[in-house]
Amino acid sequence: MRRLNAVTLALAALRYQKLSSALNLLLMAFGVALMTFIVAVSAQLEQGALRDADGIDMVVGAKGSPLQLILSSVYHIDIPTGNIPATAQAELAANRLVAQVIPLALGDSYQGYRIVGTNSDYVRQYGGQAATGVLFGGPMQVVLGAEAARVTGKKPGDSFAGSHGLVAGGEQHAHAPYQVVGVLRPTGTVLDRLIVTPVASVWHVHDTDPDHVRTAASANEHEVTALLVRYASPLAAVSLPRWINSQTRLQAAQPAFEAAKLFQLLGVGADVLRAIAGGVLAVACLSMLVALYHALQERQADLAILRTLGAPPRTLLLLLLTQGLLLSLGGALLGWLLGHAGVGLLGQLMQAQQNLGLSAWRITPSEAWLLPVAAAVGLLAALLPAVRAYRTDIAATLAHH
């Protein structure tokens, strides 16, 4: 019963001091929202990056930035470093250190979604299965990832012409339309935002382009953008990249290594934002302490009267601690909602750019500590006023007032 009375009195006290309570609530909410946003975004991006690169030990492509090669070929969020001879696929596949080689031919898109020339192994790499229709069986047939199909509205039986370039607005290849034969189920991977077709489709589109006629000799010298490689043994990680990098036109990049470097760079910025959020929480703690202390000063007579009516000292202690706890938990809940709303807004912006996806309400295990921290901040802020209320001298307080 005493606990219920403490909660009721604490709520009444917070309503009485509306401006001060609202300020403390917003300070706590802002700090928790910023922390929630950072934790959720960094965790989801890292999980997505690891998921998209799972099973890919090495990427072989044209000379240039290794990170750019990984971003363009694994995550499809950058432009390729160039093309390499298609014959490199057979050479790698014949190496005893290589278990699998998946080709990628990039360069065209449809409504901003990339058209990826590859083979059925690429679809299986991400657990892709047809939701409607079938997988491609020949040149100029395509299957759409779940997100690409939803946004473009294409379904089996439809046709469309790809555009030159990896962003919307490029020159259309109207002479060679693609036929949609299937739509894939959602996988939660990069496959969801791609349009997949055989490599031969990409070659056919460019070999038959009337505006860029190629000679018979050059048409036979086909190229691919990158090769996704899975090692046959741990020994490959040591010798294979060195052998590839020694060749004139090729470079090897390892997704795990490049992703680690990328997240290390991003981690510096995230640490700064976490420090700012921690500072906001510290300010919220101090502000709450000052507000509760001043409230105690103003309400000393009321608390003394409560004591004369039979309330024990621990009830006053509980009253102030409950106020701090209610403010901190209320601010934490509001901040958590605002933080995830921010994640959803960023996710919408990234989705509009066919970029890495973020889910607004995907809860990560790393958020579990936010609520205990908020509760601790509230209790810490209320501790000094609560102890003073506990030690209230009834006679002296009533005599003074």
C-alpha positions in Angstrom: 0.0 0.0 0.0 2.8 2.4 0.9 4.4 1.7 -2.5 1.1 2.6 -4.3 0.8 5.8 -2.2 4.4 6.8 -3.1 3.6 6.4 -6.8 0.4 8.4 -6.5 2.1 11.2 -4.6 5.1 11.2 -7.0 2.8 11.5 -10.0 0.9 14.4 -8.3 4.2 16.1 -7.5 5.3 15.8 -11.1 2.0 17.2 -12.4 2.4 20.1 -9.9 5.8 21.0 -11.4 4.9 20.6 -15.1 7.6 22.8 -16.6 10.4 21.3 -14.6 9.2 17.8 -15.2 8.7 18.3 -18.9 12.3 19.7 -19.2 13.8 16.8 -17.4 11.7 14.3 -19.4 12.9 15.9 -22.7 16.5 15.9 -21.6 16.4 12.3 -20.7 14.5 11.5 -23.9 17.0 13.3 -26.1 19.9 11.4 -24.6 18.3 8.0 -24.8 17.0 8.8 -28.4 20.5 9.6 -29.6 22.0 6.5 -27.9 19.2 4.3 -29.3 19.7 5.6 -32.8 23.5 5.1 -32.7 23.2 1.6 -31.2 20.4 0.4 -33.5 21.9 1.8 -36.8 25.5 0.6 -36.1 24.2 -2.9 -35.1 21.9 -3.3 -38.1 24.5 -2.1 -40.6 27.1 -4.4 -39.1 24.7 -7.4 -39.1 23.6 -6.6 -42.7 27.2 -6.2 -43.9 28.2 -9.6 -42.3 25.1 -11.3 -43.8 25.8 -10.0 -47.3 29.4 -11.0 -47.2 28.9 -14.4 -45.6 30.4 -17.2 -47.8 32.4 -14.7 -49.9 36.1 -15.1 -49.1 37.6 -12.9 -51.8 36.5 -10.6 -54.6 38.6 -10.4 -57.8 38.2 -7.3 -59.9 40.0 -4.5 -61.8 42.9 -2.6 -60.2 41.8 0.2 -57.9 40.5 0.7 -54.4 39.9 -2.6 -52.6 37.2 -1.1 -50.5 35.4 0.3 -53.6 35.6 -3.2 -55.2 33.9 -4.7 -52.1 31.3 -2.0 -51.9 30.4 -2.3 -55.5 30.5 -6.1 -55.9 29.3 -7.3 -52.5 27.0 -4.5 -51.2 26.2 -2.8 -54.5 26.5 0.7 -53.1 29.4 2.1 -55.2 30.6 2.1 -58.8 32.9 -0.7 -60.0 36.6 -0.2 -60.3 36.4 -1.4 -63.9 36.1 -4.7 -65.9 38.3 -7.8 -66.2 38.6 -10.5 -68.9 35.9 -13.1 -68.6 38.6 -15.7 -69.1 39.7 -15.0 -65.5 36.7 -17.0 -64.2 37.9 -20.2 -65.9 41.4 -19.7 -64.7 40.3 -19.2 -61.1 37.8 -22.1 -61.2 40.7 -24.4 -62.3 42.8 -23.5 -59.3 42.7 -26.3 -56.6 42.6 -23.6 -53.9 39.2 -22.4 -55.2 35.9 -24.0 -54.3 33.6 -21.7 -56.2 33.7 -18.7 -58.5 30.6 -16.6 -59.2 30.8 -14.0 -62.0 29.2 -10.5 -61.8 28.6 -8.3 -64.8 27.4 -4.8 -63.9 26.7 -1.6 -65.7 22.9 -1.3 -66.3 19.9 -0.6 -64.1 16.2 -0.3 -64.1 14.5 2.5 -62.1 17.7 2.7 -60.1 17.8 -1.0 -59.2 21.0 -2.7 -60.5 20.8 -5.4 -63.2 23.4 -8.0 -62.2 24.6 -10.5 -64.8 25.6 -13.7 -62.9 24.5 -17.3 -62.5 22.1 -19.3 -60.4 24.9 -19.8 -57.8 24.5 -16.2 -56.9 20.8 -16.6 -56.1 21.6 -19.6 -54.0 24.4 -17.8 -52.2 21.7 -15.6 -50.5 19.1 -18.4 -50.1 16.9 -16.9 -52.9 13.8 -18.8 -53.9 11.1 -17.9 -56.3 7.9 -16.5 -54.7 6.2 -16.3 -58.1 7.4 -17.6 -61.4 10.7 -19.4 -61.9 14.4 -18.6 -61.9 16.0 -17.5 -65.1 16.8 -20.2 -67.6 18.4 -18.3 -70.5 19.6 -15.0 -71.8 17.4 -11.9 -71.4 15.4 -13.5 -68.7 15.4 -11.8 -65.3 14.2 -12.4 -61.7 13.6 -9.5 -59.4 14.5 -9.3 -55.7 11.5 -8.7 -53.4 12.2 -5.0 -52.9 13.0 -4.3 -56.5 9.7 -6.1 -57.6 7.7 -4.2 -55.0 8.9 -0.7 -56.0 9.0 -1.3 -59.8 5.7 -3.2 -59.9 7.1 -5.8 -62.3 5.9 -9.3 -62.2 6.3 -12.5 -64.3 5.3 -12.0 -67.9 6.3 -8.3 -68.0 9.2 -6.9 -70.0 11.3 -3.8 -69.6 14.4 -2.1 -71.1 17.4 -1.5 -68.9 19.2 1.8 -68.7 22.9 2.4 -69.1 24.5 3.2 -65.8 23.8 2.3 -62.2 21.4 5.1 -61.4 18.1 6.1 -62.8 18.0 8.3 -65.9 20.5 6.6 -68.1 20.2 5.9 -71.8 17.7 3.1 -72.4 18.7 -0.1 -74.2 15.3 -0.3 -76.0 16.7 -2.7 -78.6 17.1 -5.6 -76.1 14.2 -5.8 -73.6 14.4 -8.1 -70.6 11.6 -10.7 -69.8 10.6 -11.0 -66.2 10.2 -14.7 -65.3 10.2 -14.6 -61.6 10.1 -12.7 -58.3 12.2 -13.8 -55.3 11.0 -14.2 -51.8 12.4 -11.6 -49.3 15.8 -12.7 -47.9 16.9 -9.7 -45.8 20.0 -9.5 -47.9 21.4 -7.4 -50.8 19.6 -9.8 -53.2 16.2 -8.1 -52.3 17.2 -4.9 -54.2 18.7 -6.5 -57.3 17.5 -7.6 -60.7 19.4 -10.8 -61.6 20.0 -12.2 -65.1 22.5 -14.5 -66.8 25.9 -12.9 -67.7 25.1 -13.6 -71.3 22.2 -11.1 -71.1 24.5 -8.2 -70.3 26.9 -9.2 -73.1 24.0 -9.5 -75.6 22.6 -6.0 -74.6 25.9 -4.3 -75.3 27.0 -6.5 -78.2 23.8 -5.6 -80.1 23.5 -2.0 -79.2 23.1 -0.1 -82.5 24.6 3.0 -81.1 27.8 1.3 -80.0 28.5 -1.3 -82.7 31.4 -3.6 -81.8 33.7 -5.5 -84.1 33.5 -9.3 -84.2 36.9 -9.5 -82.6 36.0 -7.2 -79.7 32.6 -8.9 -79.2 34.4 -12.2 -78.5 36.6 -10.5 -75.8 33.9 -10.4 -73.2 34.4 -9.0 -69.8 33.0 -9.3 -66.3 33.0 -6.8 -63.5 34.0 -9.0 -60.6 34.4 -12.6 -59.4 33.1 -13.7 -56.0 35.4 -16.5 -54.7 35.0 -19.1 -52.0 38.2 -20.8 -50.8 38.7 -24.5 -50.9 41.1 -24.5 -48.0 42.6 -22.0 -45.4 45.9 -22.0 -47.4 44.1 -20.1 -50.1 43.8 -17.0 -47.9 47.6 -16.7 -47.8 48.7 -17.5 -51.3 45.7 -16.7 -53.6 45.4 -12.9 -53.1 49.1 -12.5 -53.5 49.1 -14.4 -56.8 46.1 -12.4 -58.2 47.5 -9.0 -57.2 50.7 -9.9 -59.0 48.8 -9.9 -62.3 48.6 -6.7 -64.4 44.8 -6.2 -64.6 43.5 -8.0 -61.5 43.3 -7.2 -57.8 42.0 -9.3 -54.9 40.1 -7.8 -52.0 38.8 -9.7 -48.9 35.4 -8.6 -47.7 36.1 -9.4 -44.0 39.2 -7.3 -44.0 37.8 -4.4 -45.9 34.5 -4.4 -43.9 36.6 -4.4 -40.6 38.5 -1.3 -41.8 35.2 0.4 -42.8 33.5 -0.2 -39.5 36.7 0.9 -37.7 36.4 4.2 -39.5 32.7 4.5 -38.9 33.2 3.5 -35.2 35.2 6.6 -34.5 32.2 8.8 -35.5 29.9 6.5 -33.5 32.1 6.8 -30.4 31.9 10.6 -30.7 28.1 10.5 -30.9 28.0 8.0 -28.0 30.1 10.5 -25.9 27.7 13.3 -26.8 24.7 11.1 -25.8 26.4 10.2 -22.6 27.0 13.9 -21.9 23.3 14.6 -22.5 22.4 11.9 -20.0 24.8 13.4 -17.5 23.2 16.8 -17.9 19.8 15.2 -17.5 20.9 13.6 -14.3 22.2 17.0 -12.9 19.1 18.8 -14.1 16.9 16.2 -12.4 18.9 16.4 -9.2 18.6 20.2 -9.1 14.9 20.1 -9.8 14.2 17.5 -7.2 16.3 19.3 -4.6 14.5 22.6 -5.2 11.2 20.8 -5.1 12.2 19.3 -1.7 13.1 22.8 -0.5 9.7 24.1 -1.5 7.8 21.2 -0.1 9.5 20.7 3.2 6.4 21.7 5.1 4.2 19.3 3.1 6.7 16.5 3.8 6.7 17.3 7.5 2.9 17.2 7.6 3.0 13.8 6.0 5.4 12.7 8.8 3.0 14.0 11.4 0.1 12.1 9.7 2.0 8.9 10.3 4.2 8.5 7.2 7.5 6.8 8.2 10.8 8.3 6.9 11.2 5.5 4.4 7.9 6.7 2.7 9.5 10.1 2.0 12.7 8.4 0.8 10.6 6.2 -1.5 8.6 9.2 -2.7 11.6 11.1 -4.0 13.2 8.0 -5.5 9.9 7.2 -7.3 9.8 10.7 -8.8 13.3 10.2 -10.2 12.5 6.8 -11.5 9.3 7.9 -13.1 11.0 10.8 -14.9 13.9 8.7 -16.1 11.8 5.7 -17.3 9.3 8.0 -19.0 12.1 9.8 -20.7 13.7 6.6 -21.6 10.6 5.2 -23.2 10.0 8.4 -25.2 13.6 8.5 -26.2 13.5 4.9 -27.3 10.5 5.5 -29.5 12.1 8.7 -31.0 15.4 6.9 -31.6 13.7 4.1 -33.5 11.6 6.6 -35.4 14.9 8.2 -36.5 16.2 4.8 -37.6 13.0 4.3 -39.7 13.4 7.8 -41.3 17.0 7.0 -42.2 15.9 3.6 -43.5 13.4 5.3 -45.8 16.1 7.6 -47.1 18.5 4.8 -47.7 15.7 2.7 -49.4 15.0 5.5 -51.8 18.6 5.4 -52.8 18.5 1.6 -53.2 21.1 1.5 -50.4 21.6 -0.7 -47.3 18.3 -1.3 -45.6 17.4 -0.4 -42.0 14.3 -1.5 -40.1 12.7 1.0 -37.7 11.5 -1.6 -35.1 14.2 -4.3 -35.3 15.3 -4.6 -31.7 19.0 -5.4 -31.2 20.4 -7.1 -28.0 22.8 -4.2 -27.5 19.8 -1.9 -26.6 19.1 -4.0 -23.5 21.3 -1.8 -21.3 19.6 1.5 -22.1 16.6 0.9 -19.7 18.8 0.0 -16.7 21.1 3.0 -17.4 18.1 5.3 -17.5 16.7 3.9 -14.3 20.1 4.3 -12.6 20.4 7.9 -13.8 17.0 8.7 -12.3 17.7 7.0 -9.0 21.1 8.6 -8.8 19.6 12.1 -9.4 17.0 11.5 -6.7 19.3 10.0 -4.1 20.6 13.2 -2.5 17.1 14.8 -2.2 15.7 11.5 -1.0 18.2 11.1 1.7 17.6 14.6 2.9 13.8 14.0 2.9 14.5 10.9 4.9 16.3 12.9 7.5 13.7 15.7 7.7 13.3 17.1 11.2 9.6 17.5 11.7 9.6 20.0 14.6 12.3 22.3 13.1 10.6 22.3 9.7 7.1 23.1 11.1 8.6 25.8 13.4 10.4 27.4 10.5 7.3 27.5 8.4 
